[in-house]
Amino acid sequence: MSVMESEHPTRKWIIATAVLVVAVIGLGVYALSLRSDVDDKDAQIASQQQQLEEQQGVADDVQDAAAGLAEDAQQALGELGDRIDEIESQAAASQEETQAAIESAEQAAADAQARADSATDEVAEANARADEAQAQSEAVAACARGYLSAIGGVFDASSLSAGVTEAMGDIEELNASCLEKLGA
């Protein structure tokens, strides 16, 4: 064998080894590229999972807020109902007291008139008492109109709650001036 023939198979092995090294390097680069793509996809999935969890948290917060709002509204309506019941009971009691006071004033006026008719020498005194009873009757009637006006104003206000509050204030003011006239 000549020297040339022996170099030739070595050269084939060198070329085959070089091709094999290039192929291994190419496969390594391709594997690293695939690994990078997988890592990117994993990061994207993790980001989407985090966004989904955040959206679920927001949805839970909205649901809790809506439930709290519904409970608050229900409680406010219950309190408003209680206040209306209180106003109605005060109005009913006030109307009964007003009616009793009016009847009392009318009776006093009738008694004064009867005494005036029976005693001619006491005509001036009887007329004065009749006038007093008439004045008291008018005062009581004014109180009754005031109470009815206060109660009627509940529905004329901008809101029912504001009307109830205003009516309660009006009734308290009326009580201060009318209770003495009503005999309470």
C-alpha positions, 0 to 999 in steps of 0.5 A: 500500500502506498502512502497515498492510499493510507491517507485517503481513509483517514481523510474520509474519517476526518470528513465524516467526523467533521460532518458528525460534529457539525450535525451534533452541534446543529442538533444541540442548537436545535434542542436549545431553540426548542428548550427556549420555545418551551420556556417561553410557552411556560412563562406565557402560561404562568402569566395567563394563569396569574391573570386568570387568578387576578380576574377571579379575585376581582370577580369575588370582590365584586360579588362580595360588594354586591352582596354587601350592597344588597344587605345594606339596601335591605337594612335601609328599607327595614329602617325606613319601614320602622320610621314610617310605622313610628310616624303613623303611630304618632300621627294616629295618636296625635289625631286622636288627641286632637279630636278629643281636644276639639270635642272638649273645646266644643263641649266647653263652648256648649256649656258656656252657651248654656250658662249664658242662656240660664243667667241673664245677669251673667251674660257678659261673663258667659259671652267671655267664656264662650269667646274663650272656648271658641278661641280654644276650639280654633287653636285646636283645629289649627293644631289638627290641620298642622298635624295633618299637613305634616303627615301629608308632607311626607309624600310631597318631599323629594324622597320618602326618607326626607319626607319622614324626617321633615314630618318628624321635625314638624310634629315635634314642633307642633307638639311643643305648641299644641300639647298645652292646648290639647290638654296633654 
